[in-house]
């Protein structure tokens, strides 16, 4: 557990429509759909709690009640708060909407429907060492065609985001 991370708020995006997954789990918010017996959102929150994050704000929208009911007001030792969007605002809009609930600087932002094994304390130290206004944790993929991609310059500054190619009809 990291004392530095205990003073950081996390913001977890959990309000998406989940259109691609809706046929497999009809009527369920995608972040609460079970994966290996537990929701992916619970697994993301486990990672935050295990890293020592003391508080997370969960950004909800579509089927918000399911997310709240599945989590409650805490996740292990980590306190939870909710920021609810009346209509989809996108990633940046959801973060802006939640800003009054977020008390730390920086804030760790994660997707509630994606899990990546990462050392969050090391990532925070890397971010602070660069005095960067923002940092993004990325991974490589052997076949990135299913994902958007990020282009960085030689010192690691992001120079472009490229959306994934549209699916064939």
Contact map, one row per residue, 1 for C-alpha under 8 A:
1110100000000000000000000000000000000000000000000111000000000000000000000000000000000000000000000000000000000000000000000000000000000000000000000000000000000000000000000
1111110000000000000000000000000000000000000000000011000000000000000000000000000000000000000000000000000000000000000000001000000000000000000000000000000000000000000000000
1111111000000000000000000000000000000000000000000001000000000000000000000000000000000000000000000000000000000000000000000000000000000000000000000000000000000000000000000
0111111100000000000000000000000000000000000000000000000000000000000000000000000000000000000000000000000000000000000000001000000000000000000000000000000000000000000000000
1111111100000000000000000000000000000000000000000011110000000000000000000000000000000000000000000000000000000000000000001001000000000000000000000000000000000000000000000
0111111110000000000000000000000000000000000000000001111000000000000000000000000000000000000000000000000000000000000000000000000000000000000000000000000000000000000000000
0011111110000000000000000000000000000000000000000000110000000000000000000000000000000000000000000000000100000000000000000000000000000000000000000000000000000000000000000
0001111111000000000000000000000000000000000000000000111000000000000000000000000000000000000000000000000111110000000000000000000000000000000000000000000000000000000000000
0000011111100000000000000000000000000000000000000000111110000000000000000000000000000000000000000000011101110000000000000000000000000000000000000000000000000000000000000
0000000111110000000000000000000000000000000000010000101110000000000000000000000000000000000000000000000000111100000000000000000000000000000000000000000000000000000000000
0000000011111000000000000000000000000000000000000000000111100000000000000000000000000000000000100000010000111100000000000000000000000000000000000000000000000000000000000
0000000001111100000000000000000000000000000000000000000111100000000000000000000000000000000000000000000000001111000000000000000000000000000000000000000000000000000000000
0000000000111111000000000000000000000000000000000000000001110000000000000000000000000000001001000000000000001111100000000000000000000000000000000000000000000000000000000
0000000000011111000000000000001000000000100000000000000001111000001000000000000000000000000000000000000000000011100000000000000000000000000000000000000000000000000000000
0000000000001111100000000000000000000000000000000000000000111111000000000000000000001001000000000000000000000000000000000000000000000000000000000000000000000000000000000
0000000000001111110000000000110000000000000000000000000000011100000000000000000000000001000000000000000000000000000000000000000000000000000000000000000000000000000000000
0000000000000011111000000000110000000000000000000000000000000100000000000000000000000000000000000000000000000000000000000000000000000000000000000000000000000000000000000
0000000000000001111111000000110000000000000000000000000000000000000000000000000000000000000000000000000000000000000000000000000000000000000000000000000000000000000000000
0000000000000000111111100000000000000000000000000000000000000000000000000000000000000000000000000000000000000000000000000000000000000000000000000000000000000000000000000
0000000000000000011111100000000000000000000000000000000000000000000000000000000000000000000000000000000000000000000000000000000000000000000000000000000000000000000000000
0000000000000000011111111000010000000000000000000000000000000000000000000000000000000000000000000000000000000000000000000000000000000000000000000000000000000000000000000
0000000000000000011111111111010000000000000000000000000000000000000000000000000000000000000000000000000000000000000000000000000000000000000000000000000000000000000000000
0000000000000000001111111100000000000000000000000000000000000000000000000000000000000000000000000000000000000000000000000000000000000000000000000000000000000000000000000
0000000000000000000011111100000000000000000000000000000000000000000000000000000000000000000000000000000000000000000000000000000000000000000000000000000000000000000000000
0000000000000000000011111111010010000000000000000000000000000000000000000000000000000000000000000000000000000000000000000000000000000000000000000000000000000000000000000
0000000000000000000001111111000000000000000000000000000000000000000000000000000000000000000000000000000000000000000000000000000000000000000000000000000000000000000000000
0000000000000000000001001111100000000000000000000000000000000000000000000000000000000000000000000000000000000000000000000000000000000000000000000000000000000000000000000
0000000000000000000001001111110110000000000000000000000000000010010000000000000000000000000000000000000000000000000000000000000000000000000000000000000000000000000000000
0000000000000001110000000011111110000000000000000000000000000111011000000000000000000000000000000000000000000000000000000000000000000000000000000000000000000000000000000
0000000000000001110011001001111110000000000000000000000000000000000000000000000000000000000000000000000000000000100000000000000000000000000000000000000000000000000000000
0000000000000100000000000000111110000011100000000000000000000000001000000000000000000000000000000000000000000001100000000000000000000000000000000000000000000000000000000
0000000000000000000000000001111111000111110000000000000000000000011001000000000000000000000000000000000000000000000000000000000000000000000000000000000000000000000000000
0000000000000000000000001001111111100111000000000000000000000000000000000000000000000000000000000000000000000000000000000000000000000000000000000000000000000000000000000
0000000000000000000000000000000111111111000000000000000000000000000000000000000000000000000000000000000000000000000000000000000000000000000000000000000000000000000000000
0000000000000000000000000000000011111111000000000000000000000000000000000000000000000000000000000000000000000000000000000000000000000000000000000000000000000000000000000
0000000000000000000000000000000001111110000000000000000000000000000000000000000000000000000000000000000000000000000000000000000000000000000000000000000000000000000000000
0000000000000000000000000000000001111110000000000000000000000000000000000000000000000000000000000000000000000000000000000000000000000000000000000000000000000000000000000
0000000000000000000000000000000111111111011000000000000000000000000000000000000000000000000000000000000000000000000000000000000000000000000000000000000000000000000000000
0000000000000000000000000000001111111111111000000000000000000000000000000000000000000000000000000000000000000000000000000000000000000000000000000000000000000000000000000
0000000000000000000000000000001111100111111100000000000000000000000000000000000000000000000000000000000000000001111000000000000000000000000000000000000000000000000000000
0000000000000100000000000000001100000011111110000000000000000000000000000000000000000000000000000000000000000001100000000000000000000000000000000000000000000000000000000
0000000000000000000000000000000100000111111111000000000000000000000000100000000000000000000000000000000000000000000000000000000000000000000000000000000000000000000000000
0000000000000000000000000000000000000111111111100000000000000000000000000000000000000000000000000000000000000000001000000000000000000000000000000000000000000000000000000
0000000000000000000000000000000000000001111111110000000000000000000000000000000000000000000000000000000000000001011000000000000000000000000000000000000000000000000000000
0000000000000000000000000000000000000000111111111000000000000000000000000010000000000000000000000000000000000000000000000000000000000000000000000000000000000000000000000
0000000000000000000000000000000000000000011111111100000000000000000000000010000000000000000000000000000000000000000000000000000000000000000000000000000000000000000000000
0000000000000000000000000000000000000000001111111110000000000000000000000000000000000000000000000000000000000000000000000000000000000000000000000000000000000000000000000
0000000001000000000000000000000000000000000111111111100000000000000000000000000000000000000000000000000000000000000000000000000000000000000000000000000000000000000000000
0000000000000000000000000000000000000000000011111111110000000000000000000011110000000000000000000000000000000000000000000000000000000000000000000000000000000000000000000
1000000000000000000000000000000000000000000001111111100000000000000000000000000000000000000000000000000000000000000000000000000000000000000000000000000000000000000000000
1100100000000000000000000000000000000000000000111111100000000000000000000000000000000000000000000000000000000000000000111000000000000000000000000000000000000000000000000
1110110000000000000000000000000000000000000000011111110000000000000000000000000000000000000000000000000000000000000000000000000000000000000000000000000000000000000000000
0000111111000000000000000000000000000000000000011111111100000000000000000000010000000000000000000000000000000000000000000000000000000000000000000000000000000000000000000
0000111110000000000000000000000000000000000000001001111100000000000000000000111000000000000000000000000000000000000000000000000000000000000000000000000000000000000000000
0000010111000000000000000000000000000000000000000000111110000000000000000000011110000000000000000000000000000000000000000000000000000000000000000000000000000000000000000
0000000011110000000000000000000000000000000000000000111111000000000000000000011110000000000000000000000000000000000000000000000000000000000000000000000000000000000000000
0000000011110000000000000000000000000000000000000000001111100000000000000000000111100000000000000100110000000000000000000000000000000000000000000000000000000000000000000
0000000000111100000000000000000000000000000000000000000111110000000000000000000111100000000000000000000000000000000000000000000000000000000000000000000000000000000000000
0000000000111110000000000000000000000000000000000000000011111000000000000000000001111000000001100100000000000000000000000000000000000000000000000000000000000000000000000
0000000000001111000000000000000000000000000000000000000001111111001000000000000001111000000000000000000000000000000000000000000000000000000000000000000000000000000000000
0000000000000111000000000000000000000000000000000000000000111111000000000000000000011111000000000000000000000000000000000000000000000000000000000000000000000000000000000
0000000000000011100000000000100000000000000000000000000000011111000000000000000000000001000000000000000000000000000000000000000000000000000000000000000000000000000000000
0000000000000010000000000001100000000000000000000000000000011111111000000000000000000000000000000000000000000000000000000000000000000000000000000000000000000000000000000
0000000000000010000000000000100000000000000000000000000000011111111100000000000000010000000000000000000000000000000000000000000000000000000000000000000000000000000000000
0000000000000000000000000000000000000000000000000000000000000011111110000000000000000000000000000000000000000000000000000000000000000000000000000000000000000000000000000
0000000000000000000000000001100100000000000000000000000000000011111111000000000000000000000000000000000000000000000000000000000000000000000000000000000000000000000000000
0000000000000100000000000000101100000000000000000000000000010011111111100000000000000000000000000000000000000000000000000000000000000000000000000000000000000000000000000
0000000000000000000000000000000000000000000000000000000000000001111111110000000001000000000000000000000000000000000000000000000000000000000000000000000000000000000000000
0000000000000000000000000000000000000000000000000000000000000000111111110000000000000000000000000000000000000000000000000000000000000000000000000000000000000000000000000
0000000000000000000000000000000100000000000000000000000000000000011111110000000000000000000000000000000000000000000000000000000000000000000000000000000000000000000000000
0000000000000000000000000000000000000000010000000000000000000000001111111110000000000000000000000000000000000000000000000000000000000000000000000000000000000000000000000
0000000000000000000000000000000000000000000000000000000000000000000111111110000100000000000000000000000000000000000000000000000000000000000000000000000000000000000000000
0000000000000000000000000000000000000000000000000000000000000000000000111110001110000000000000000000000000000000000000000000000000000000000000000000000000000000000000000
0000000000000000000000000000000000000000000000000000000000000000000000111111111100000000000000000000000000000000000000000000000000000000000000000000000000000000000000000
0000000000000000000000000000000000000000000011001000000000000000000000111111111100000000000000000000000000000000000000000000000000000000000000000000000000000000000000000
0000000000000000000000000000000000000000000000001000000000000000000000000111110000000000000000000000000000000000000000000000000000000000000000000000000000000000000000000
0000000000000000000000000000000000000000000000001000010000000000000000000111111000000000000000000000000000000000000000000000000000000000000000000000000000000000000000000
0000000000000000000000000000000000000000000000001000111100000000000000000111111100000000000000000000000000000000000000000000000000000000000000000000000000000000000000000
0000000000000000000000000000000000000000000000000000011100000000000000001110111110000000000000000000000000000000000000000000000000000000000000000000000000000000000000000
0000000000000000000000000000000000000000000000000000001111000000000000011110011111000000000000000000000000000000000000000000000000000000000000000000000000000000000000000
0000000000000000000000000000000000000000000000000000001111000000000000001000001111100000000000000000100000000000000000000000000000000000000000000000000000000000000000000
0000000000000000000000000000000000000000000000000000000011110000000100000000000111110000000000000000000000000000000000000000000000000000000000000000000000000000000000000
0000000000000000000000000000000000000000000000000000000011110000000000000000000011111000000000001100100000000000000000000000000000000000000000000000000000000000000000000
0000000000000000000000000000000000000000000000000000000000111001000000000000000001111100000000000000000000000000000000000000000000000000000000000000000000000000000000000
0000000000000010000000000000000000000000000000000000000000111000000000000000000000111111100001001000000000000000000000000000000000000000000000000000000000000000000000000
0000000000000000000000000000000000000000000000000000000000001000000000000000000000011111000000000000000000000000000000000000000000000000000000000000000000000000000000000
0000000000000000000000000000000000000000000000000000000000001000000000000000000000001111100000000000000000000000000000000000000000000000000000000000000000000000000000000
0000000000000011000000000000000000000000000000000000000000001100000000000000000000001111110001000000000000000000000000000000000000000000000000000000000000000000000000000
0000000000000000000000000000000000000000000000000000000000000000000000000000000000001011111111000000000000000000000000000000000000000000000000000000000000000000000000000
0000000000000000000000000000000000000000000000000000000000000000000000000000000000000001111111000000000000000000000000000000000000000000000000000000000000000000000000000
0000000000001000000000000000000000000000000000000000000000000000000000000000000000000000111111100000000000000000000000000000000000000000000000000000000000000000000000000
0000000000000000000000000000000000000000000000000000000000000000000000000000000000000000111111110000000000000000000000000000000000000000000000000000000000000000000000000
0000000000000000000000000000000000000000000000000000000000000000000000000000000000000000111111111000000000000000000000000000000000000000000000000000000000000000000000000
0000000000001000000000000000000000000000000000000000000000100000000000000000000000001001111111111100000000000000000000000000000000000000000000000000000000000000000000000
0000000000100000000000000000000000000000000000000000000000100000000000000000000000000000001111111110000000000000000000000000000000000000000000000000000000000000000000000
0000000000000000000000000000000000000000000000000000000000000000000000000000000000000000000111111110000000000000000000000000000000000000000000000000000000000000000000000
0000000000000000000000000000000000000000000000000000000000000000000000000000000000101000000011111111000000000000000000000000000000000000000000000000000000000000000000000
0000000000000000000000000000000000000000000000000000000010100000000000000000000000100000000001111111110000000000000000000000000000000000000000000000000000000000000000000
0000000000000000000000000000000000000000000000000000000000000000000000000000000000000000000000111111110000000000000000000000000000000000000000000000000000000000000000000
0000000000000000000000000000000000000000000000000000000000000000000000000000000000000000000000001111111000000000000000000000000000000000000000000000000000000000000000000
0000000000000000000000000000000000000000000000000000000010000000000000000000000010100000000000000111111000000000000000000000000000000000000000000000000000000000000000000
0000000010100000000000000000000000000000000000000000000010000000000000000000000000000000000000000111111100100000000000000000000000000000000000000000000000000000000000000
0000000010000000000000000000000000000000000000000000000000000000000000000000000000000000000000000001111110000000000000000000000000000000000000000000000000000000000000000
0000001110000000000000000000000000000000000000000000000000000000000000000000000000000000000000000000011111100000000000000000000000000000000000000000000000000000000000000
0000000100000000000000000000000000000000000000000000000000000000000000000000000000000000000000000000001111100000000000000000000000000000000000000000000000000000000000000
0000000110000000000000000000000000000000000000000000000000000000000000000000000000000000000000000000000111110000000000000000000000000000000000000000000000000000000000000
0000000111100000000000000000000000000000000000000000000000000000000000000000000000000000000000000000010111111000000000000000000000000000000000000000000000000000000000000
0000000111100000000000000000000000000000000000000000000000000000000000000000000000000000000000000000000001111100000000000000000000000000000000000000000000000000000000000
0000000001111000000000000000000000000000000000000000000000000000000000000000000000000000000000000000000000111110000000000000000000000000000000000000000000000000000000000
0000000001111000000000000000000000000000000000000000000000000000000000000000000000000000000000000000000000011111000000000000000000000000000000000000000000000000000000000
0000000000011100000000000000000000000000000000000000000000000000000000000000000000000000000000000000000000001111111000000000000000000000000000000000000000000000000000000
0000000000011100000000000000001000000001100100000000000000000000000000000000000000000000000000000000000000000111111000000000000000000000000000000000000000000000000000000
0000000000001100000000000000011000000001100000000000000000000000000000000000000000000000000000000000000000000011111000000000000000000000000000000000000000000000000000000
0000000000000000000000000000000000000001000100000000000000000000000000000000000000000000000000000000000000000011111100000000000000000000000000000000000000000000000000000
0000000000000000000000000000000000000001001100000000000000000000000000000000000000000000000000000000000000000011111110000000000000000000000000000000000000000000000000000
0000000000000000000000000000000000000000000000000000000000000000000000000000000000000000000000000000000000000000011111000000000000000000000000000000000000000000000000000
0000000000000000000000000000000000000000000000000000000000000000000000000000000000000000000000000000000000000000001111100000000000000000000000000000000000000000000000000
0000000000000000000000000000000000000000000000000000000000000000000000000000000000000000000000000000000000000000000111110010000000000000000000000000000000000000000000000
0000000000000000000000000000000000000000000000000010000000000000000000000000000000000000000000000000000000000000000011111110000000000000000000000000000000000000000000000
0000000000000000000000000000000000000000000000000010000000000000000000000000000000000000000000000000000000000000000001111111000000000000000000000000000000000000000000000
0101100000000000000000000000000000000000000000000010000000000000000000000000000000000000000000000000000000000000000000111111100000000000000000000000000000000000000000000
0000000000000000000000000000000000000000000000000000000000000000000000000000000000000000000000000000000000000000000000111111110000000000000000000000000000000000000000000
0000000000000000000000000000000000000000000000000000000000000000000000000000000000000000000000000000000000000000000001111111111000000000100000000000000000000000000000000
0000100000000000000000000000000000000000000000000000000000000000000000000000000000000000000000000000000000000000000000011111111100000000000000000000000000000000000000000
0000000000000000000000000000000000000000000000000000000000000000000000000000000000000000000000000000000000000000000000001111111110000000000000000000000000000000000000000
0000000000000000000000000000000000000000000000000000000000000000000000000000000000000000000000000000000000000000000000000111111111000000000000000000000000000000000000000
0000000000000000000000000000000000000000000000000000000000000000000000000000000000000000000000000000000000000000000000000011111111110110000000000000000000000000000000000
0000000000000000000000000000000000000000000000000000000000000000000000000000000000000000000000000000000000000000000000000001111111110000000000000000000000000000000000000
0000000000000000000000000000000000000000000000000000000000000000000000000000000000000000000000000000000000000000000000000000111111110000000000000000000000000000000000000
0000000000000000000000000000000000000000000000000000000000000000000000000000000000000000000000000000000000000000000000000000011111110000000000000000000000000000000000000
0000000000000000000000000000000000000000000000000000000000000000000000000000000000000000000000000000000000000000000000000000001111111000000000000000000000000000000000000
0000000000000000000000000000000000000000000000000000000000000000000000000000000000000000000000000000000000000000000000000000001111111110000000000000000000000000000000000
0000000000000000000000000000000000000000000000000000000000000000000000000000000000000000000000000000000000000000000000000000000000111110000000000000000000000000000000000
0000000000000000000000000000000000000000000000000000000000000000000000000000000000000000000000000000000000000000000000000000001000011111000000000000000000000000000000000
0000000000000000000000000000000000000000000000000000000000000000000000000000000000000000000000000000000000000000000000000000001000011111100000000000000000000000000000000
0000000000000000000000000000000000000000000000000000000000000000000000000000000000000000000000000000000000000000000000000000000000000111110000000000000000000000000000000
0000000000000000000000000000000000000000000000000000000000000000000000000000000000000000000000000000000000000000000000000010000000000011111000000000000000000000000000000
0000000000000000000000000000000000000000000000000000000000000000000000000000000000000000000000000000000000000000000000000000000000000001111100000000000000000000000000000
0000000000000000000000000000000000000000000000000000000000000000000000000000000000000000000000000000000000000000000000000000000000000000111110000000000000000000000000000
0000000000000000000000000000000000000000000000000000000000000000000000000000000000000000000000000000000000000000000000000000000000000000011111010000000000000000000000000
0000000000000000000000000000000000000000000000000000000000000000000000000000000000000000000000000000000000000000000000000000000000000000001111110000000000000000000000000
0000000000000000000000000000000000000000000000000000000000000000000000000000000000000000000000000000000000000000000000000000000000000000000111110000000000000000000000000
0000000000000000000000000000000000000000000000000000000000000000000000000000000000000000000000000000000000000000000000000000000000000000000011111100000000000000000000000
0000000000000000000000000000000000000000000000000000000000000000000000000000000000000000000000000000000000000000000000000000000000000000000111111111100000000000000000000
0000000000000000000000000000000000000000000000000000000000000000000000000000000000000000000000000000000000000000000000000000000000000000000000111111000000000000000110000
0000000000000000000000000000000000000000000000000000000000000000000000000000000000000000000000000000000000000000000000000000000000000000000000111111000000000000000110000
0000000000000000000000000000000000000000000000000000000000000000000000000000000000000000000000000000000000000000000000000000000000000000000000011111100000000000001100000
0000000000000000000000000000000000000000000000000000000000000000000000000000000000000000000000000000000000000000000000000000000000000000000000011111110000000000111110000
0000000000000000000000000000000000000000000000000000000000000000000000000000000000000000000000000000000000000000000000000000000000000000000000010011111000000000111100000
0000000000000000000000000000000000000000000000000000000000000000000000000000000000000000000000000000000000000000000000000000000000000000000000000001111100000111110000000
0000000000000000000000000000000000000000000000000000000000000000000000000000000000000000000000000000000000000000000000000000000000000000000000000000111110000111110000000
0000000000000000000000000000000000000000000000000000000000000000000000000000000000000000000000000000000000000000000000000000000000000000000000000000011111111111000000000
0000000000000000000000000000000000000000000000000000000000000000000000000000000000000000000000000000000000000000000000000000000000000000000000000000001111111110000000000
0000000000000000000000000000000000000000000000000000000000000000000000000000000000000000000000000000000000000000000000000000000000000000000000000000000111111000000000000
0000000000000000000000000000000000000000000000000000000000000000000000000000000000000000000000000000000000000000000000000000000000000000000000000000000111111000000000000
0000000000000000000000000000000000000000000000000000000000000000000000000000000000000000000000000000000000000000000000000000000000000000000000000000000111111100000000000
0000000000000000000000000000000000000000000000000000000000000000000000000000000000000000000000000000000000000000000000000000000000000000000000000000000111111110000000000
0000000000000000000000000000000000000000000000000000000000000000000000000000000000000000000000000000000000000000000000000000000000000000000000000000011110011111100000000
0000000000000000000000000000000000000000000000000000000000000000000000000000000000000000000000000000000000000000000000000000000000000000000000000000011110001111100000000
0000000000000000000000000000000000000000000000000000000000000000000000000000000000000000000000000000000000000000000000000000000000000000000000000000011100000111110000000
0000000000000000000000000000000000000000000000000000000000000000000000000000000000000000000000000000000000000000000000000000000000000000000000000001111000000111111000000
0000000000000000000000000000000000000000000000000000000000000000000000000000000000000000000000000000000000000000000000000000000000000000000000000001111000000001111100000
0000000000000000000000000000000000000000000000000000000000000000000000000000000000000000000000000000000000000000000000000000000000000000000000000011100000000000111110000
0000000000000000000000000000000000000000000000000000000000000000000000000000000000000000000000000000000000000000000000000000000000000000000000001111100000000000011111000
0000000000000000000000000000000000000000000000000000000000000000000000000000000000000000000000000000000000000000000000000000000000000000000000001101000000000000001111100
0000000000000000000000000000000000000000000000000000000000000000000000000000000000000000000000000000000000000000000000000000000000000000000000000000000000000000000111110
0000000000000000000000000000000000000000000000000000000000000000000000000000000000000000000000000000000000000000000000000000000000000000000000000000000000000000000011111
0000000000000000000000000000000000000000000000000000000000000000000000000000000000000000000000000000000000000000000000000000000000000000000000000000000000000000000001111
0000000000000000000000000000000000000000000000000000000000000000000000000000000000000000000000000000000000000000000000000000000000000000000000000000000000000000000000111
